[in-house]
Amino acid sequence: VSRNGMVFMSSSALDWRPILQGWLTCKVRDKFITQMESEMFLELFDGSFSSLYNYANSNLSAKMTILECNYIVQACDLLEGLIPLSGKEENQSLERKYLEHLYIFVVMWSIG
């Protein structure tokens, strides 16, 4: 803890999952997404994000080094811009296939 009360957390001690969970929790609370959409996104990220990140780090050559936490923040920012605000009623979730397509697009552009 610093003198001004900020808590420093090393990127080696914190992986991408708490960042994504925090983002999803805020978006459900703000009614940007439904709880069901949140659970589907968490399931999609849990299913392949770590493997894709590890593959990209070990087999691809990046132009600059980026921490794992930055990749997930990029993915969340992209999702926020791509999830439609209109066209669905209150508490109506988007179709799983649509969320899967969003996930693939977001991972492709955040990880590479």
PDB file as gemmi writes it, atoms N, CA and C in Angstrom:
CRYST1    1.000    1.000    1.000  90.00  90.00  90.00 P 1                      
ATOM      1  N   VAL A   1       0.856  -1.180   0.000  1.00  0.00           N  
ATOM      2  CA  VAL A   1       0.000   0.000   0.000  1.00  0.00           C  
ATOM      3  C   VAL A   1       0.897   1.236   0.000  1.00  0.00           C  
ATOM      4  N   SER A   2       0.576   2.176  -0.870  1.00  0.00           N  
ATOM      5  CA  SER A   2       1.391   3.383  -0.958  1.00  0.00           C  
ATOM      6  C   SER A   2       0.945   4.407   0.087  1.00  0.00           C  
ATOM      7  N   ARG A   3       1.655   5.527   0.153  1.00  0.00           N  
ATOM      8  CA  ARG A   3       1.328   6.568   1.126  1.00  0.00           C  
ATOM      9  C   ARG A   3      -0.035   7.203   0.880  1.00  0.00           C  
ATOM     10  N   ASN A   4      -0.489   7.204  -0.367  1.00  0.00           N  
ATOM     11  CA  ASN A   4      -1.807   7.807  -0.637  1.00  0.00           C  
ATOM     12  C   ASN A   4      -2.937   6.781  -0.623  1.00  0.00           C  
ATOM     13  N   GLY A   5      -2.643   5.585  -0.159  1.00  0.00           N  
ATOM     14  CA  GLY A   5      -3.695   4.593   0.044  1.00  0.00           C  
ATOM     15  C   GLY A   5      -3.979   3.710  -1.157  1.00  0.00           C  
ATOM     16  N   MET A   6      -3.210   3.821  -2.217  1.00  0.00           N  
ATOM     17  CA  MET A   6      -3.418   2.977  -3.390  1.00  0.00           C  
ATOM     18  C   MET A   6      -2.793   1.609  -3.158  1.00  0.00           C  
ATOM     19  N   VAL A   7      -3.455   0.578  -3.635  1.00  0.00           N  
ATOM     20  CA  VAL A   7      -2.940  -0.774  -3.519  1.00  0.00           C  
ATOM     21  C   VAL A   7      -2.302  -1.148  -4.850  1.00  0.00           C  
ATOM     22  N   PHE A   8      -1.047  -1.564  -4.808  1.00  0.00           N  
ATOM     23  CA  PHE A   8      -0.355  -1.996  -6.013  1.00  0.00           C  
ATOM     24  C   PHE A   8      -0.435  -3.501  -6.103  1.00  0.00           C  
ATOM     25  N   MET A   9      -0.825  -3.990  -7.276  1.00  0.00           N  
ATOM     26  CA  MET A   9      -0.897  -5.426  -7.502  1.00  0.00           C  
ATOM     27  C   MET A   9      -0.060  -5.738  -8.730  1.00  0.00           C  
ATOM     28  N   SER A  10       0.916  -6.590  -8.583  1.00  0.00           N  
ATOM     29  CA  SER A  10       1.771  -6.977  -9.697  1.00  0.00           C  
ATOM     30  C   SER A  10       0.978  -7.764 -10.727  1.00  0.00           C  
ATOM     31  N   SER A  11       1.308  -7.573 -11.993  1.00  0.00           N  
ATOM     32  CA  SER A  11       0.611  -8.304 -13.055  1.00  0.00           C  
ATOM     33  C   SER A  11       0.893  -9.798 -12.974  1.00  0.00           C  
ATOM     34  N   SER A  12       1.983 -10.173 -12.326  1.00  0.00           N  
ATOM     35  CA  SER A  12       2.280 -11.600 -12.179  1.00  0.00           C  
ATOM     36  C   SER A  12       1.391 -12.252 -11.117  1.00  0.00           C  
ATOM     37  N   ALA A  13       0.818 -11.471 -10.233  1.00  0.00           N  
ATOM     38  CA  ALA A  13      -0.048 -12.011  -9.184  1.00  0.00           C  
ATOM     39  C   ALA A  13      -1.527 -11.986  -9.578  1.00  0.00           C  
ATOM     40  N   LEU A  14      -1.850 -11.266 -10.623  1.00  0.00           N  
ATOM     41  CA  LEU A  14      -3.251 -11.100 -11.028  1.00  0.00           C  
ATOM     42  C   LEU A  14      -3.373 -11.467 -12.490  1.00  0.00           C  
ATOM     43  N   ASP A  15      -4.162 -12.494 -12.793  1.00  0.00           N  
ATOM     44  CA  ASP A  15      -4.338 -12.845 -14.197  1.00  0.00           C  
ATOM     45  C   ASP A  15      -5.548 -12.106 -14.777  1.00  0.00           C  
ATOM     46  N   TRP A  16      -6.005 -12.504 -15.922  1.00  0.00           N  
ATOM     47  CA  TRP A  16      -7.054 -11.793 -16.648  1.00  0.00           C  
ATOM     48  C   TRP A  16      -8.451 -12.011 -16.067  1.00  0.00           C  
ATOM     49  N   ARG A  17      -8.682 -13.115 -15.392  1.00  0.00           N  
ATOM     50  CA  ARG A  17     -10.036 -13.493 -14.944  1.00  0.00           C  
ATOM     51  C   ARG A  17     -10.689 -12.470 -14.000  1.00  0.00           C  
ATOM     52  N   PRO A  18     -10.012 -11.968 -12.960  1.00  0.00           N  
ATOM     53  CA  PRO A  18     -10.655 -10.976 -12.088  1.00  0.00           C  
ATOM     54  C   PRO A  18     -10.997  -9.671 -12.820  1.00  0.00           C  
ATOM     55  N   ILE A  19     -10.191  -9.304 -13.801  1.00  0.00           N  
ATOM     56  CA  ILE A  19     -10.483  -8.089 -14.574  1.00  0.00           C  
ATOM     57  C   ILE A  19     -11.756  -8.288 -15.373  1.00  0.00           C  
ATOM     58  N   LEU A  20     -11.868  -9.430 -16.042  1.00  0.00           N  
ATOM     59  CA  LEU A  20     -13.078  -9.728 -16.816  1.00  0.00           C  
ATOM     60  C   LEU A  20     -14.292  -9.839 -15.903  1.00  0.00           C  
ATOM     61  N   GLN A  21     -14.152 -10.541 -14.784  1.00  0.00           N  
ATOM     62  CA  GLN A  21     -15.282 -10.692 -13.861  1.00  0.00           C  
ATOM     63  C   GLN A  21     -15.749  -9.341 -13.330  1.00  0.00           C  
ATOM     64  N   GLY A  22     -14.819  -8.457 -13.011  1.00  0.00           N  
ATOM     65  CA  GLY A  22     -15.182  -7.123 -12.545  1.00  0.00           C  
ATOM     66  C   GLY A  22     -15.911  -6.333 -13.613  1.00  0.00           C  
ATOM     67  N   TRP A  23     -15.436  -6.416 -14.856  1.00  0.00           N  
ATOM     68  CA  TRP A  23     -16.077  -5.717 -15.960  1.00  0.00           C  
ATOM     69  C   TRP A  23     -17.492  -6.242 -16.185  1.00  0.00           C  
ATOM     70  N   LEU A  24     -17.634  -7.586 -16.194  1.00  0.00           N  
ATOM     71  CA  LEU A  24     -18.949  -8.185 -16.394  1.00  0.00           C  
ATOM     72  C   LEU A  24     -19.911  -7.811 -15.268  1.00  0.00           C  
ATOM     73  N   THR A  25     -19.442  -7.817 -14.030  1.00  0.00           N  
ATOM     74  CA  THR A  25     -20.275  -7.452 -12.880  1.00  0.00           C  
ATOM     75  C   THR A  25     -20.786  -6.018 -13.017  1.00  0.00           C  
ATOM     76  N   CYS A  26     -19.906  -5.111 -13.407  1.00  0.00           N  
ATOM     77  CA  CYS A  26     -20.312  -3.703 -13.595  1.00  0.00           C  
ATOM     78  C   CYS A  26     -21.333  -3.566 -14.712  1.00  0.00           C  
ATOM     79  N   LYS A  27     -21.146  -4.306 -15.793  1.00  0.00           N  
ATOM     80  CA  LYS A  27     -22.062  -4.200 -16.933  1.00  0.00           C  
ATOM     81  C   LYS A  27     -23.430  -4.794 -16.619  1.00  0.00           C  
ATOM     82  N   VAL A  28     -23.474  -5.835 -15.801  1.00  0.00           N  
ATOM     83  CA  VAL A  28     -24.765  -6.393 -15.369  1.00  0.00           C  
ATOM     84  C   VAL A  28     -25.456  -5.413 -14.435  1.00  0.00           C  
ATOM     85  N   ARG A  29     -24.693  -4.846 -13.509  1.00  0.00           N  
ATOM     86  CA  ARG A  29     -25.261  -3.870 -12.566  1.00  0.00           C  
ATOM     87  C   ARG A  29     -25.820  -2.655 -13.300  1.00  0.00           C  
ATOM     88  N   ASP A  30     -25.122  -2.206 -14.349  1.00  0.00           N  
ATOM     89  CA  ASP A  30     -25.565  -1.048 -15.125  1.00  0.00           C  
ATOM     90  C   ASP A  30     -26.623  -1.393 -16.165  1.00  0.00           C  
ATOM     91  N   LYS A  31     -27.021  -2.674 -16.212  1.00  0.00           N  
ATOM     92  CA  LYS A  31     -28.022  -3.183 -17.149  1.00  0.00           C  
ATOM     93  C   LYS A  31     -27.594  -3.032 -18.611  1.00  0.00           C  
ATOM     94  N   PHE A  32     -26.283  -3.052 -18.839  1.00  0.00           N  
ATOM     95  CA  PHE A  32     -25.728  -3.026 -20.191  1.00  0.00           C  
ATOM     96  C   PHE A  32     -25.838  -4.410 -20.821  1.00  0.00           C  
ATOM     97  N   ILE A  33     -25.631  -5.452 -19.982  1.00  0.00           N  
ATOM     98  CA  ILE A  33     -25.820  -6.844 -20.396  1.00  0.00           C  
ATOM     99  C   ILE A  33     -26.635  -7.552 -19.321  1.00  0.00           C  
ATOM    100  N   THR A  34     -27.188  -8.709 -19.683  1.00  0.00           N  
ATOM    101  CA  THR A  34     -27.951  -9.496 -18.711  1.00  0.00           C  
ATOM    102  C   THR A  34     -27.011 -10.443 -17.965  1.00  0.00           C  
ATOM    103  N   GLN A  35     -27.505 -11.004 -16.892  1.00  0.00           N  
ATOM    104  CA  GLN A  35     -26.721 -11.983 -16.127  1.00  0.00           C  
ATOM    105  C   GLN A  35     -26.403 -13.191 -16.994  1.00  0.00           C  
ATOM    106  N   MET A  36     -27.352 -13.597 -17.830  1.00  0.00           N  
ATOM    107  CA  MET A  36     -27.134 -14.747 -18.707  1.00  0.00           C  
ATOM    108  C   MET A  36     -26.032 -14.457 -19.738  1.00  0.00           C  
ATOM    109  N   GLU A  37     -26.013 -13.248 -20.279  1.00  0.00           N  
ATOM    110  CA  GLU A  37     -24.953 -12.872 -21.217  1.00  0.00           C  
ATOM    111  C   GLU A  37     -23.600 -12.850 -20.512  1.00  0.00           C  
ATOM    112  N   SER A  38     -23.588 -12.357 -19.289  1.00  0.00           N  
ATOM    113  CA  SER A  38     -22.364 -12.329 -18.499  1.00  0.00           C  
ATOM    114  C   SER A  38     -21.809 -13.736 -18.298  1.00  0.00           C  
ATOM    115  N   GLU A  39     -22.679 -14.655 -17.949  1.00  0.00           N  
ATOM    116  CA  GLU A  39     -22.262 -16.041 -17.733  1.00  0.00           C  
ATOM    117  C   GLU A  39     -21.760 -16.679 -19.021  1.00  0.00           C  
ATOM    118  N   MET A  40     -22.428 -16.359 -20.153  1.00  0.00           N  
ATOM    119  CA  MET A  40     -21.984 -16.903 -21.432  1.00  0.00           C  
ATOM    120  C   MET A  40     -20.611 -16.367 -21.821  1.00  0.00           C  
ATOM    121  N   PHE A  41     -20.384 -15.052 -21.624  1.00  0.00           N  
ATOM    122  CA  PHE A  41     -19.077 -14.483 -21.930  1.00  0.00           C  
ATOM    123  C   PHE A  41     -17.998 -15.093 -21.045  1.00  0.00           C  
ATOM    124  N   LEU A  42     -18.290 -15.263 -19.768  1.00  0.00           N  
ATOM    125  CA  LEU A  42     -17.308 -15.856 -18.853  1.00  0.00           C  
ATOM    126  C   LEU A  42     -16.973 -17.284 -19.285  1.00  0.00           C  
ATOM    127  N   GLU A  43     -17.975 -18.033 -19.691  1.00  0.00           N  
ATOM    128  CA  GLU A  43     -17.761 -19.394 -20.167  1.00  0.00           C  
ATOM    129  C   GLU A  43     -16.906 -19.400 -21.443  1.00  0.00           C  
ATOM    130  N   LEU A  44     -17.180 -18.476 -22.356  1.00  0.00           N  
ATOM    131  CA  LEU A  44     -16.405 -18.400 -23.597  1.00  0.00           C  
ATOM    132  C   LEU A  44     -14.948 -18.041 -23.317  1.00  0.00           C  
ATOM    133  N   PHE A  45     -14.724 -17.041 -22.476  1.00  0.00           N  
ATOM    134  CA  PHE A  45     -13.352 -16.643 -22.143  1.00  0.00           C  
ATOM    135  C   PHE A  45     -12.637 -17.755 -21.385  1.00  0.00           C  
ATOM    136  N   ASP A  46     -13.326 -18.391 -20.440  1.00  0.00           N  
ATOM    137  CA  ASP A  46     -12.714 -19.494 -19.683  1.00  0.00           C  
ATOM    138  C   ASP A  46     -12.316 -20.644 -20.605  1.00  0.00           C  
ATOM    139  N   GLY A  47     -13.095 -20.838 -21.655  1.00  0.00           N  
ATOM    140  CA  GLY A  47     -12.861 -21.961 -22.555  1.00  0.00           C  
ATOM    141  C   GLY A  47     -11.616 -21.851 -23.411  1.00  0.00           C  
ATOM    142  N   SER A  48     -11.209 -20.622 -23.753  1.00  0.00           N  
ATOM    143  CA  SER A  48     -10.098 -20.552 -24.699  1.00  0.00           C  
ATOM    144  C   SER A  48      -9.149 -19.366 -24.549  1.00  0.00           C  
ATOM    145  N   PHE A  49      -9.474 -18.376 -23.750  1.00  0.00           N  
ATOM    146  CA  PHE A  49      -8.632 -17.178 -23.710  1.00  0.00           C  
ATOM    147  C   PHE A  49      -7.204 -17.484 -23.257  1.00  0.00           C  
ATOM    148  N   SER A  50      -7.038 -18.275 -22.214  1.00  0.00           N  
ATOM    149  CA  SER A  50      -5.690 -18.606 -21.718  1.00  0.00           C  
ATOM    150  C   SER A  50      -4.877 -19.339 -22.771  1.00  0.00           C  
ATOM    151  N   SER A  51      -5.493 -20.292 -23.444  1.00  0.00           N  
ATOM    152  CA  SER A  51      -4.790 -21.055 -24.475  1.00  0.00           C  
ATOM    153  C   SER A  51      -4.388 -20.156 -25.637  1.00  0.00           C  
ATOM    154  N   LEU A  52      -5.288 -19.275 -26.056  1.00  0.00           N  
ATOM    155  CA  LEU A  52      -4.982 -18.359 -27.150  1.00  0.00           C  
ATOM    156  C   LEU A  52      -3.879 -17.383 -26.767  1.00  0.00           C  
ATOM    157  N   TYR A  53      -3.947 -16.873 -25.548  1.00  0.00           N  
ATOM    158  CA  TYR A  53      -2.917 -15.951 -25.064  1.00  0.00           C  
ATOM    159  C   TYR A  53      -1.555 -16.640 -25.011  1.00  0.00           C  
ATOM    160  N   ASN A  54      -1.528 -17.863 -24.470  1.00  0.00           N  
ATOM    161  CA  ASN A  54      -0.272 -18.615 -24.385  1.00  0.00           C  
ATOM    162  C   ASN A  54       0.281 -18.937 -25.771  1.00  0.00           C  
ATOM    163  N   TYR A  55      -0.595 -19.295 -26.685  1.00  0.00           N  
ATOM    164  CA  TYR A  55      -0.158 -19.578 -28.053  1.00  0.00           C  
ATOM    165  C   TYR A  55       0.456 -18.329 -28.685  1.00  0.00           C  
ATOM    166  N   ALA A  56      -0.242 -17.199 -28.544  1.00  0.00           N  
ATOM    167  CA  ALA A  56       0.244 -15.948 -29.131  1.00  0.00           C  
ATOM    168  C   ALA A  56       1.605 -15.562 -28.539  1.00  0.00           C  
ATOM    169  N   ASN A  57       1.763 -15.737 -27.244  1.00  0.00           N  
ATOM    170  CA  ASN A  57       3.037 -15.385 -26.591  1.00  0.00           C  
ATOM    171  C   ASN A  57       4.190 -16.288 -27.002  1.00  0.00           C  
ATOM    172  N   SER A  58       3.908 -17.554 -27.218  1.00  0.00           N  
ATOM    173  CA  SER A  58       4.999 -18.485 -27.513  1.00  0.00           C  
ATOM    174  C   SER A  58       5.265 -18.663 -29.008  1.00  0.00           C  
ATOM    175  N   ASN A  59       4.285 -18.409 -29.876  1.00  0.00           N  
ATOM    176  CA  ASN A  59       4.459 -18.702 -31.295  1.00  0.00           C  
ATOM    177  C   ASN A  59       4.420 -17.491 -32.221  1.00  0.00           C  
ATOM    178  N   LEU A  60       3.990 -16.363 -31.736  1.00  0.00           N  
ATOM    179  CA  LEU A  60       3.907 -15.171 -32.570  1.00  0.00           C  
ATOM    180  C   LEU A  60       4.903 -14.132 -32.078  1.00  0.00           C  
ATOM    181  N   SER A  61       5.354 -13.288 -32.962  1.00  0.00           N  
ATOM    182  CA  SER A  61       6.287 -12.239 -32.537  1.00  0.00           C  
ATOM    183  C   SER A  61       5.549 -10.895 -32.547  1.00  0.00           C  
ATOM    184  N   ALA A  62       5.333 -10.367 -31.375  1.00  0.00           N  
ATOM    185  CA  ALA A  62       4.632  -9.090 -31.233  1.00  0.00           C  
ATOM    186  C   ALA A  62       5.602  -7.942 -31.472  1.00  0.00           C  
ATOM    187  N   LYS A  63       5.082  -6.840 -31.961  1.00  0.00           N  
ATOM    188  CA  LYS A  63       5.914  -5.657 -32.197  1.00  0.00           C  
ATOM    189  C   LYS A  63       6.343  -5.002 -30.885  1.00  0.00           C  
ATOM    190  N   MET A  64       5.507  -5.161 -29.847  1.00  0.00           N  
ATOM    191  CA  MET A  64       5.866  -4.659 -28.526  1.00  0.00           C  
ATOM    192  C   MET A  64       5.250  -5.559 -27.470  1.00  0.00           C  
ATOM    193  N   THR A  65       5.878  -5.626 -26.319  1.00  0.00           N  
ATOM    194  CA  THR A  65       5.407  -6.479 -25.232  1.00  0.00           C  
ATOM    195  C   THR A  65       4.205  -5.830 -24.546  1.00  0.00           C  
ATOM    196  N   ILE A  66       3.154  -6.615 -24.407  1.00  0.00           N  
ATOM    197  CA  ILE A  66       1.946  -6.151 -23.725  1.00  0.00           C  
ATOM    198  C   ILE A  66       1.607  -7.162 -22.637  1.00  0.00           C  
ATOM    199  N   LEU A  67       1.243  -6.678 -21.469  1.00  0.00           N  
ATOM    200  CA  LEU A  67       0.882  -7.562 -20.359  1.00  0.00           C  
ATOM    201  C   LEU A  67      -0.459  -8.226 -20.615  1.00  0.00           C  
ATOM    202  N   GLU A  68      -0.657  -9.372 -19.988  1.00  0.00           N  
ATOM    203  CA  GLU A  68      -1.898 -10.126 -20.123  1.00  0.00           C  
ATOM    204  C   GLU A  68      -3.116  -9.278 -19.739  1.00  0.00           C  
ATOM    205  N   CYS A  69      -2.969  -8.454 -18.705  1.00  0.00           N  
ATOM    206  CA  CYS A  69      -4.088  -7.631 -18.255  1.00  0.00           C  
ATOM    207  C   CYS A  69      -4.499  -6.631 -19.340  1.00  0.00           C  
ATOM    208  N   ASN A  70      -3.557  -6.163 -20.162  1.00  0.00           N  
ATOM    209  CA  ASN A  70      -3.887  -5.238 -21.232  1.00  0.00           C  
ATOM    210  C   ASN A  70      -4.688  -5.905 -22.346  1.00  0.00           C  
ATOM    211  N   TYR A  71      -4.393  -7.170 -22.608  1.00  0.00           N  
ATOM    212  CA  TYR A  71      -5.159  -7.897 -23.629  1.00  0.00           C  
ATOM    213  C   TYR A  71      -6.622  -8.023 -23.227  1.00  0.00           C  
ATOM    214  N   ILE A  72      -6.878  -8.331 -21.961  1.00  0.00           N  
ATOM    215  CA  ILE A  72      -8.264  -8.518 -21.535  1.00  0.00           C  
ATOM    216  C   ILE A  72      -8.992  -7.173 -21.470  1.00  0.00           C  
ATOM    217  N   VAL A  73      -8.293  -6.111 -21.116  1.00  0.00           N  
ATOM    218  CA  VAL A  73      -8.907  -4.782 -21.116  1.00  0.00           C  
ATOM    219  C   VAL A  73      -9.273  -4.388 -22.545  1.00  0.00           C  
ATOM    220  N   GLN A  74      -8.393  -4.681 -23.500  1.00  0.00           N  
ATOM    221  CA  GLN A  74      -8.713  -4.417 -24.904  1.00  0.00           C  
ATOM    222  C   GLN A  74      -9.949  -5.191 -25.330  1.00  0.00           C  
ATOM    223  N   ALA A  75     -10.025  -6.458 -24.923  1.00  0.00           N  
ATOM    224  CA  ALA A  75     -11.178  -7.285 -25.275  1.00  0.00           C  
ATOM    225  C   ALA A  75     -12.465  -6.709 -24.677  1.00  0.00           C  
ATOM    226  N   CYS A  76     -12.414  -6.276 -23.429  1.00  0.00           N  
ATOM    227  CA  CYS A  76     -13.595  -5.677 -22.785  1.00  0.00           C  
ATOM    228  C   CYS A  76     -14.003  -4.383 -23.472  1.00  0.00           C  
ATOM    229  N   ASP A  77     -13.030  -3.552 -23.836  1.00  0.00           N  
ATOM    230  CA  ASP A  77     -13.337  -2.300 -24.530  1.00  0.00           C  
ATOM    231  C   ASP A  77     -13.991  -2.568 -25.881  1.00  0.00           C  
ATOM    232  N   LEU A  78     -13.482  -3.561 -26.594  1.00  0.00           N  
ATOM    233  CA  LEU A  78     -14.087  -3.919 -27.875  1.00  0.00           C  
ATOM    234  C   LEU A  78     -15.504  -4.445 -27.687  1.00  0.00           C  
ATOM    235  N   LEU A  79     -15.701  -5.291 -26.683  1.00  0.00           N  
ATOM    236  CA  LEU A  79     -17.049  -5.814 -26.412  1.00  0.00           C  
ATOM    237  C   LEU A  79     -18.021  -4.686 -26.108  1.00  0.00           C  
ATOM    238  N   GLU A  80     -17.566  -3.736 -25.319  1.00  0.00           N  
ATOM    239  CA  GLU A  80     -18.435  -2.616 -24.948  1.00  0.00           C  
ATOM    240  C   GLU A  80     -18.881  -1.837 -26.189  1.00  0.00           C  
ATOM    241  N   GLY A  81     -18.017  -1.735 -27.164  1.00  0.00           N  
ATOM    242  CA  GLY A  81     -18.377  -1.029 -28.378  1.00  0.00           C  
ATOM    243  C   GLY A  81     -19.215  -1.844 -29.338  1.00  0.00           C  
ATOM    244  N   LEU A  82     -19.173  -3.168 -29.232  1.00  0.00           N  
ATOM    245  CA  LEU A  82     -19.867  -4.024 -30.188  1.00  0.00           C  
ATOM    246  C   LEU A  82     -21.211  -4.566 -29.709  1.00  0.00           C  
ATOM    247  N   ILE A  83     -21.423  -4.626 -28.415  1.00  0.00           N  
ATOM    248  CA  ILE A  83     -22.704  -5.140 -27.902  1.00  0.00           C  
ATOM    249  C   ILE A  83     -23.785  -4.115 -28.211  1.00  0.00           C  
ATOM    250  N   PRO A  84     -24.827  -4.532 -28.916  1.00  0.00           N  
ATOM    251  CA  PRO A  84     -25.877  -3.565 -29.285  1.00  0.00           C  
ATOM    252  C   PRO A  84     -26.667  -3.076 -28.074  1.00  0.00           C  
ATOM    253  N   LEU A  85     -26.911  -1.770 -28.041  1.00  0.00           N  
ATOM    254  CA  LEU A  85     -27.694  -1.178 -26.951  1.00  0.00           C  
ATOM    255  C   LEU A  85     -29.182  -1.235 -27.241  1.00  0.00           C  
ATOM    256  N   SER A  86     -29.526  -1.180 -28.500  1.00  0.00           N  
ATOM    257  CA  SER A  86     -30.947  -1.182 -28.865  1.00  0.00           C  
ATOM    258  C   SER A  86     -31.281  -2.489 -29.573  1.00  0.00           C  
ATOM    259  N   GLY A  87     -32.558  -2.729 -29.743  1.00  0.00           N  
ATOM    260  CA  GLY A  87     -32.995  -3.920 -30.447  1.00  0.00           C  
ATOM    261  C   GLY A  87     -33.295  -5.099 -29.555  1.00  0.00           C  
ATOM    262  N   LYS A  88     -33.137  -4.938 -28.249  1.00  0.00           N  
ATOM    263  CA  LYS A  88     -33.526  -6.014 -27.344  1.00  0.00           C  
ATOM    264  C   LYS A  88     -34.316  -5.421 -26.191  1.00  0.00           C  
ATOM    265  N   GLU A  89     -35.263  -6.197 -25.725  1.00  0.00           N  
ATOM    266  CA  GLU A  89     -36.122  -5.730 -24.639  1.00  0.00           C  
ATOM    267  C   GLU A  89     -35.420  -5.919 -23.300  1.00  0.00           C  
ATOM    268  N   GLU A  90     -35.980  -5.302 -22.271  1.00  0.00           N  
ATOM    269  CA  GLU A  90     -35.453  -5.417 -20.902  1.00  0.00           C  
ATOM    270  C   GLU A  90     -35.320  -6.882 -20.511  1.00  0.00           C  
ATOM    271  N   ASN A  91     -34.169  -7.260 -19.986  1.00  0.00           N  
ATOM    272  CA  ASN A  91     -33.856  -8.620 -19.513  1.00  0.00           C  
ATOM    273  C   ASN A  91     -33.895  -9.670 -20.614  1.00  0.00           C  
ATOM    274  N   GLN A  92     -33.836  -9.264 -21.866  1.00  0.00           N  
ATOM    275  CA  GLN A  92     -33.775 -10.204 -22.975  1.00  0.00           C  
ATOM    276  C   GLN A  92     -32.317 -10.362 -23.381  1.00  0.00           C  
ATOM    277  N   SER A  93     -31.841 -11.590 -23.402  1.00  0.00           N  
ATOM    278  CA  SER A  93     -30.446 -11.855 -23.736  1.00  0.00           C  
ATOM    279  C   SER A  93     -30.272 -12.030 -25.233  1.00  0.00           C  
ATOM    280  N   LEU A  94     -29.078 -11.682 -25.700  1.00  0.00           N  
ATOM    281  CA  LEU A  94     -28.727 -11.932 -27.090  1.00  0.00           C  
ATOM    282  C   LEU A  94     -28.504 -13.429 -27.281  1.00  0.00           C  
ATOM    283  N   GLU A  95     -28.640 -13.896 -28.508  1.00  0.00           N  
ATOM    284  CA  GLU A  95     -28.461 -15.316 -28.787  1.00  0.00           C  
ATOM    285  C   GLU A  95     -27.012 -15.729 -28.550  1.00  0.00           C  
ATOM    286  N   ARG A  96     -26.844 -16.962 -28.111  1.00  0.00           N  
ATOM    287  CA  ARG A  96     -25.498 -17.476 -27.818  1.00  0.00           C  
ATOM    288  C   ARG A  96     -24.606 -17.414 -29.052  1.00  0.00           C  
ATOM    289  N   LYS A  97     -25.149 -17.763 -30.211  1.00  0.00           N  
ATOM    290  CA  LYS A  97     -24.355 -17.755 -31.445  1.00  0.00           C  
ATOM    291  C   LYS A  97     -23.824 -16.353 -31.730  1.00  0.00           C  
ATOM    292  N   TYR A  98     -24.641 -15.331 -31.484  1.00  0.00           N  
ATOM    293  CA  TYR A  98     -24.212 -13.950 -31.691  1.00  0.00           C  
ATOM    294  C   TYR A  98     -23.085 -13.586 -30.726  1.00  0.00           C  
ATOM    295  N   LEU A  99     -23.215 -13.994 -29.467  1.00  0.00           N  
ATOM    296  CA  LEU A  99     -22.173 -13.725 -28.468  1.00  0.00           C  
ATOM    297  C   LEU A  99     -20.880 -14.469 -28.807  1.00  0.00           C  
ATOM    298  N   GLU A 100     -21.003 -15.674 -29.353  1.00  0.00           N  
ATOM    299  CA  GLU A 100     -19.817 -16.423 -29.770  1.00  0.00           C  
ATOM    300  C   GLU A 100     -19.090 -15.687 -30.895  1.00  0.00           C  
ATOM    301  N   HIS A 101     -19.857 -15.138 -31.838  1.00  0.00           N  
ATOM    302  CA  HIS A 101     -19.253 -14.381 -32.939  1.00  0.00           C  
ATOM    303  C   HIS A 101     -18.561 -13.126 -32.409  1.00  0.00           C  
ATOM    304  N   LEU A 102     -19.204 -12.439 -31.468  1.00  0.00           N  
ATOM    305  CA  LEU A 102     -18.572 -11.276 -30.846  1.00  0.00           C  
ATOM    306  C   LEU A 102     -17.275 -11.672 -30.159  1.00  0.00           C  
ATOM    307  N   TYR A 103     -17.303 -12.777 -29.430  1.00  0.00           N  
ATOM    308  CA  TYR A 103     -16.120 -13.252 -28.713  1.00  0.00           C  
ATOM    309  C   TYR A 103     -14.970 -13.524 -29.686  1.00  0.00           C  
ATOM    310  N   ILE A 104     -15.250 -14.224 -30.765  1.00  0.00           N  
ATOM    311  CA  ILE A 104     -14.206 -14.544 -31.746  1.00  0.00           C  
ATOM    312  C   ILE A 104     -13.615 -13.255 -32.329  1.00  0.00           C  
ATOM    313  N   PHE A 105     -14.454 -12.322 -32.691  1.00  0.00           N  
ATOM    314  CA  PHE A 105     -13.988 -11.044 -33.242  1.00  0.00           C  
ATOM    315  C   PHE A 105     -13.119 -10.289 -32.243  1.00  0.00           C  
ATOM    316  N   VAL A 106     -13.579 -10.237 -31.007  1.00  0.00           N  
ATOM    317  CA  VAL A 106     -12.873  -9.504 -29.955  1.00  0.00           C  
ATOM    318  C   VAL A 106     -11.515 -10.128 -29.643  1.00  0.00           C  
ATOM    319  N   VAL A 107     -11.466 -11.443 -29.552  1.00  0.00           N  
ATOM    320  CA  VAL A 107     -10.199 -12.126 -29.267  1.00  0.00           C  
ATOM    321  C   VAL A 107      -9.238 -11.957 -30.439  1.00  0.00           C  
ATOM    322  N   MET A 108      -9.777 -12.023 -31.657  1.00  0.00           N  
ATOM    323  CA  MET A 108      -8.939 -11.864 -32.839  1.00  0.00           C  
ATOM    324  C   MET A 108      -8.264 -10.481 -32.844  1.00  0.00           C  
ATOM    325  N   TRP A 109      -9.002  -9.446 -32.459  1.00  0.00           N  
ATOM    326  CA  TRP A 109      -8.447  -8.105 -32.509  1.00  0.00           C  
ATOM    327  C   TRP A 109      -7.711  -7.697 -31.238  1.00  0.00           C  
ATOM    328  N   SER A 110      -7.941  -8.375 -30.134  1.00  0.00           N  
ATOM    329  CA  SER A 110      -7.208  -8.003 -28.917  1.00  0.00           C  
ATOM    330  C   SER A 110      -5.901  -8.788 -28.786  1.00  0.00           C  
ATOM    331  N   ILE A 111      -5.932 -10.069 -29.080  1.00  0.00           N  
ATOM    332  CA  ILE A 111      -4.723 -10.894 -28.968  1.00  0.00           C  
ATOM    333  C   ILE A 111      -3.930 -10.858 -30.274  1.00  0.00           C  
ATOM    334  N   GLY A 112      -4.636 -10.918 -31.384  1.00  0.00           N  
ATOM    335  CA  GLY A 112      -3.932 -10.846 -32.668  1.00  0.00           C  
ATOM    336  C   GLY A 112      -4.176 -11.983 -33.503  1.00  0.00           C  
TER     337      GLY A 112                                                      
END                                                                             
